[in-house]
Amino acid sequence: MNDRPAKHSLTLRGHRTSVSLEAEFWRGFCDIARKLDRPINDLAAEIDEERGTRSGLASAIRLYVLRYYRDR
């Protein structure tokens, strides 16, 4: 099992960016987007907007995934 983060490309409000996430977090993020019937880029843009400057986008996505599954 490879625990190293891998880069994933996203487009947030028309701008390309990438996040480095471990495979488990990326799969969880994609699963959540599917369950919510939301495009990955739209969900990432929402997370990005809500995080402000407190953390990086990858960290914010990890926390979002963790909270989503913890609250279920």
Buried (B, 14 or more C-beta within 10 A) or exposed (E): EEEEBEEBEBBBEEEEBEBBBBEEBBEBBBEBBEEEEEEBBBBBBEBBEEBEEEEEBBEBBBBBBEEBEEEE
